Amino acid sequence: MAEIIKATIGFVSGGTSSMPHYNSFLPLVPSAIKVDFVGLELYRESLYQIADKKEIIVQRVKEFVADRQWDGVIVTAAPTEVLNPGLFDALQAALTVPFTTALHACVAALRVYSAKRVLLLTPFDQGLNDLICQHLKKLGISAVAPHPFSELGVPKRMSPDEVFELTKQNLNAVDPVDAVYFQGAVLDPIKVLERIETYLGMTVVASNPAMLWYVLSKLGMSYPMSGYGRLMKEWPKLSELIS
């Protein structure tokens, strides 16, 4: 007998309907949760093409919630938010279901673990990394991003071993941090989260697990799972103070 679906979550990307986020995200999803993947097709060649599209994003997401009867919403990608200032507040005003953006969920997770200073690793260029660091600073988190990619045509997907070595090298190159924060599905740490935490002794927050943890927690659900790092294993309660 098939398991009853307890919630349907909209997973919204600003790009195409076949983004690297999706395959990375699926192994995390509990069998009782249905994920509806949607691409808004607002950029193709460059992430910067999504700038100044806040009203379009909010309206489209609101329509999808109504038409597809979503119980919760995940709006992916930090660039979408930093290139559309005020996006979170606009979504909050427009939606009647629990939702999160990548940055909001990751900040909530970092606060759970009292991380004040983080190593930010992304597949983005210096300009976007700077915008993310500025956003985090406003929320009381200091971020250092020593490894920008020089182009924003999105670099090749890195293997788990490459992600581990990149993390190790950058941790050795910066002053001490409280956590590592991965943002961006191309730089996919999912398969190496526990290895980083075990062998490098560092709490890791990655955007896909953090977004799932956050939106399901807002729905009053808890699905602790092994194999995907501390946040997923412990599934800490989402305090109203940080939500």
Beta strands, then each sheet from edge to edge (+ up, - down):
strand 1: 7-13
strand 2: 33-39
strand 3: 72-75
strand 4: 99-101
strand 5: 117-121
strand 6: 142-144
strand 7: 179-182
strand 8: 203-206
sheet 1: 2+ 1+ 3+ 4+
sheet 2: 6+ 5+ 7+ 8+
end
